[in-house]
Amino acid sequence: MARKIRRARVTPGWHEQAACKGVDHWVFCNDEAEQRDGEPRPPYSDEDAKSYCAGCPVISECREEALRMRDFFMTRGGMNEDELRAEHHRRQRTSAA
């Protein structure tokens, strides 16, 4: 029988300083899927999500990680999904020039 190898999840130290630490992820995700308990998710609000980012001491680290990992599926680093995609494409065009 093959043994399963568990990989430790490496979390950058800056995650501990994030203003959103401990906040439910649905606040940052425009996802209409039901919660695990079958209840509907509260409505997504771009303003609510970005309000956590506004005073966050690690906003730039979060944004850079989202762009590097192409994590464009939620609000991160003060940018929503569309803004992250646009920034990613802008940087691609700039580096190609």
Buried (B, 14 or more C-beta within 10 A) or exposed (E): EEEEEEEEEEEEEBEEEBBBEEEEEBBBBBEEEEEEEEEEBEEBEBEEBBBBBEEBEBBEBBBEBBBEEEBBEBBBBBBBBEBBBEBBEEEEEEEEE
